[in-house]
Amino acid sequence: MVGDRVTVAPDRENGSGYVITDIRARKNSLVRPAVANVDCVLFIIAAANPKPDLALLDKLLVSVRQKGAKVILVINKSDIDGEAAQKLKEEYENCIDGGVFVASLESDEATSAADRIKEAIPAGVTVFCGQSGVGKSTLTNRLLSREAMQTGGLSVKTERGRHTTRHSELFDAGEGKFLIDSPGFSFFDVFDVGHRELPDYYPEFEGRPPCRFQDCSHTGEPGCCVPERLASGKLAPGRYERYKEIYKELLEKYKNKYK
């Protein structure tokens, strides 16, 4: 997988190049995109064109937190709908540990935005993740200051991104930072998390006051922290509604497992 640490040796049989002789143990790996040893996942969504799939984003956030990676969120195309971009920032700034950035990567301010984002990216391996057409390859090129990846626009017919990037590729961005640009996708299922574990991967449920029941699912039990979190703004209503849908999906999967 892209991101694997390997041991290589000269390819004596063919007289040139190298062959992999060993794949070292991975600290983690992701299914979508298929990458290994990830320190940070940088999610890119668009304020508009394509319309952001927030259910997809929330599922990805759960999976990444389960793998122990840091998260950064970039909301691109703020020039198209600045109000929508700001609302998205407010919805997610309480649950993203690496920072939320609003940007327009095709505008005159793109360079300064890219500089702020690069500063937030930690040393190690960071993979760019999101739907097609949101600007992953554009950001890669901005951060590397060269046309490393081909970029493309939206399909006029479907208003969805064209799959310009067809493979994951790792780039050295300097300062010990490695970036992986990856193909966009529009479907993701939470594989490794059970319904009882799901609340553990929502930072909005952490802290005080605690729920009345230690094993509270946050789906309507008496004495739950959710009403207080919603009233205080610590939990966004949209995030909570999508949480309940994900919880329901995982619960149904658990029930069907034993049928």
N, C-alpha and C positions, 0 to 999 in steps of 0.2 A: 504493500500500500504506500501511497505517497505519504512521506513523513516517517517511514520506518528507518531505524538505525540499523545499518548492516555492516558486515565485514566483507571486504573484497580482496581478491588476489588477481595477479596478472593472468590473462587468458593465454596460457602456454599452447593450448591446442590450436588456436587460430593465429597466434603470433602477435596479436595486438588487442588492446582494450582490456577490460576487467570482467570477472565473473563474481557473483555474490556467493560467498561460502557460508554465511551465517546471518540469520535475522535475529536481532537481539530482542529481549522481552519488551513488550509495549507497556507503557504506563496507562494508555487508554486508546480507544479507537471509536470512530463514528461510522454510522451506516450511511447516512446522507449528509454531506458528501463522504465518500469512502476514504478516510484519511486516518493517520495514526499519530500518536505522541503529540497531541494538540495542547498547547498552553492557553490559547485564547481563541474564541470564535467571535468574529466580527460579522454581525447580522446587518444586512443592508435592505431597507424597504424603501419604497417610493411613496411620497405624499399622494401621488396620483400617477396614472399611466405607467405601469399597471396598478390597479387598485390593490392596496396592501391586503394580504391574506393574514389577518391577525391570529386566526386559529392555528394556522401553520406555524407562525412565529412562536406562539405560546407553547406548542408541542415541542418545538426545537429547543426552546429555552429549558424546558424540563429535562430533556435528554442531555443537553450540554452540562447542566448543573449536576446531573447524576454522574457524569464523567469527571467532574472536578475541575472544569476549565473556566477561565475568566470570560466575561461577556462584555462586548461593546456593541452599541446600537447606533447605526448611521441612518438618518432619515433624509433621503436624497430627493431632489426635484422640488425643493421648497419654492422655487421660482414659479412653479405651476400652480401650487395651492399652499401659500404660506400659513393660512389659518389651520388647514388640516395637519400640516407638519407640526405646528405648535401644539395642537391637541394630542397628537401622537406622543410628542415629547413628554407632556404632562402625564399621560397615561402610563408611561413606562419608566420614568425617571426614578421611581421608588423601588424598582426591582432589577435594575441593571447595575452591577458593581463596577464596571469599567468605564461608565460614562455614556451619555446620550448626546449625539451631535446632529444638528440640523444643517444641511448643506445643499448647495446647488453645484454639482461637480462639473457642469458644462458652462458655468457663468464666469464672469471676471473675478469673482471672489473664490474660485475653486482652489487656487494655490494656497491661500491662507487657511481654508477649511481643511485641506489635505495635510497641512503642517500640524494643525491642532490634533487631527486624528492620529497622525504618525507618532506624535509625542505620547499619546495615550496607549499606543500599542506596546505591550511589554516585550522584553527579550524572550526569545524562543520562537515557537511555531504558532502563527495565527492563520486561521483559515477563514476565507470570506464565504458567506453563506446567504442564500436568499433566492427569490424567484428570478426567472429570466427577465432581462430588460430593466432591472432596478439600478444598475450602474456598478456592478462588482468589478468588471474588467476596466471600466473607466477609472475607478478608484485605484486599482492596481497600477495602471499607467501613471496616474498622478503621483503616487507614492514612490514609484521607481524612476520618475522623471524621464520616461521613455515609452515608446509604443511596444510594450512587451506582449500585450494580448489584444486580439482583434475585438472591436466593439461593434454593436449593431443596435438598431432601433426597434420599435414595436411593429407588429403586424397591423396593417391598416384594417384588415378584416376582423381580427379577433381582439385587437387592442391588448395583446399579450406579447411578452418579450420573445424574440427569436432566439433559438439556442445557438448563439454565436460561439460560446465556449463549450467544447465537447469533451474536455478532459481536465483533470486537476493537474496543476503544475506549480512547483515550488520555486520561489525566487528569493535571492539574498538581497535584503533591503538595507544591509549595513547595520552597525551598532548591535550585532547579535540578534537581529530580527529577521525572521524568515516568513514570507507570505505565501499562502496557497490560494490561488484563484481556482474556482470550481464551477462546474456547470450548474445552471439554475434548475429548480424543480418546483413542482406545485402540489406534491403529496408527501405526507410523512405520517407514520404511525409510531406511537410511543411503545417501544418493545420491552425495555428492561425495567420498567417501573410498574409496581402494582398499585391498585386504587388506594390502599392504606398508606402507601409511601408518598403519594402525590403531594399532600400538603407540605412535606419536608422540602420541596423544591420551589415553594412560593415564599420569597422573602417577606411579602406583605403580611404573612401570618405569624411572623416571629415577634418576640418582645412581649410587652405587657399591655393590657391585662390578659392573662391566659383564659382559655375556654374552661367551662365548668367540668367537662369530661376530657380526660387525658387523651383519649383516642378519637376526639371530635373530627368528623370528616369535613366540617365547614359547609354542609349542604342543608342546614336548617335545624340543627339540634338546639334545644334550649340552653341558654348560657354561652352561646358561641360568640367569638370575638368579632365575627364579620360585621354586624350592624355598627359597632363602634369604629371599625376600620373604614367602613364606607363613609360614615358621617364625618370622620376626621380627614378624609382624603388620602389616607395611607393605602387604600385599596380602590382602584378604579372600577366603576360598575361594569364596564365592558370586559375587563380582565376577569372579574368574578363570574360573570355569565358564561364565559368561555371555560373557566375552571370547572364549573358544574357539568358542562358538556363533556369535557375530557374525563372527569371523574366517572360520569355515567358510562362512557365508552369502556373504561378500564374495568369497571364493576361488571358490565355485561360480558366482557372477555373472560373475567374470572369465573363467572357463573357458567358460561358455556364450556369452560375447560373441563368441568366435571359432569357434563351431561352425557 
